[in-house]
């Protein structure tokens, strides 16, 4: 699994990463993952031709929340957190193209679940990338709403 771009094992039941290849999806299934959540765009340059079919053919559950990189939305995060809660006892891979969206959403989920505090959540994200102004504003707004 470590060959997947920007792969990060978060816990026994959770990892986030960049876009896996078809072969890496097989490795994910063989690694006892049961759920794949894709935050990338289906028509992005890194996207697989039909990731949903590939994942489903491996017997895994597939969810797609297409997050436009330069326009993340709170309702997308809310949907993501709901999915994560629904699958909290299943081994889950969250991914996007480069693990930027995935690390931000995963970090915010871990914050919402009281697993990470705000500083730890920010460090978690920054271990993968340095959010630009749009993403930092989104993260800050999400923290306010999640604390609300």
N, C-alpha and C positions, 0 to 999 in steps of 0.2 A: 504493500500500500504506500510505502514511503516514496515510491517512484511517481505517484500522482503529484502534479505540480502544486507546490505550497501545502502539501498534506500536513494536517495537524491533528494528532490524537488528543482529544479533550478529556475523555474519560473512557471507561470500559464500554460505555454505550453510545458515545458520541465522538464524531470526527467532522472536521470541515476541510475543504480542499478546493483546488482549482478543478477544471474540467477533466474528468477521467476519460480515457480512451475506451473503446469497446472491450479490449482485453482487460483493462483495469476494472471495468464493471464486473467481469467474471471473477476477478480477484476479490472484489468487494463482496460478492455473493458467497464466495468460498470462505471469506473471513467472518461469516455469520452476521453480516449486516442484513437487515430486513426492510429498511426504509431508505429511500433516496429522495432528498428534497433539492430541487434544482432552482436556484435563484437567477440563473442566467437567462438570456433570451434564446428562444428556439431557433431563431434565424441568425444568431451571432456567428462571427467567423470561427469561433472555437466550438460551436455546438455540434453535437452528433446529428446525423441525418434524421433519426427517429429514436431519441433516447427513451421516451416513454415505452415504446415497444421492446427495446433492448432490455430495459430494467424489468418490465413485466414478464418477458420470456425467461428471465432468470429466477422468477418466483418472488420478486421483491415488490414492495409497494412503492409507487412513484407519485410524487407531488411536484407540481411546477408552479412557482410564483415568479413570473417574469418581472424582474426589477430593472427598470431603465437606469443605467449607471449614473447618469447625471441628473436623475429626478426620482430618488427613492421616496416612497410614501409611507406614512404612518400606518395606513390601513393594510399595506403589504406586510409590515412588521407585525401587526395585530394578527393577521391570518397565519403568519409564520409561527408566532408564539402559540397560537391555538393548536396548530399541527404538532408542534414540539410537545405540548402537553398531552395531546392525544396519543403520541407514540413514545412517551417518556420511559417506558419499560422495554423498548425495542432498540436494538442497535441501529443507529441512524447516521447516515452521511449527508451532510449539507454541503452543497457545492455551487459554484458559479464558474466564470471563466478563469479567474486567477486567485480566488479565495479572498477577494476584497469585500464584495457584498456578503459572502458567506461568513467571513470572520466578524464583520460588523453585526450582522443579524444574530449570529451565534453568541457573540459577546453580550448583546442586548438581551437575548433570551436568558443567559446565565445571570445577568443583573436582575431581570424581572423575577427570576426564580430564587433570588437571594443566595445564589451560589458565589457570585462575585460582587464586591462593592464597586462603586463608580470608578475609583482609581484602578482597581484590578481589571475591570472591564476595559478601560481605556488602554492599559498595558497589554491586555490580551489581543486587542485589535492591532496595536502598534507593533506587536511582534511579527505581524504579517505585512503590514503596510502603514504608511502615514496618510490618514484621511485628508483629502483636500477640503476646501472651504464648504462645499456643498454637503459632503458627508459629515464633517464635524458639526455643522449646523443641524443636520438630521439626527445625529447621535445625541447632541445636547437637547434637542426638542423631545426626542424619545425618552430620555432620562426624566425630564420634567413630567411628561405624561404618565410614565410608568410609576413615578413617585406619587402622582396625583391621587 
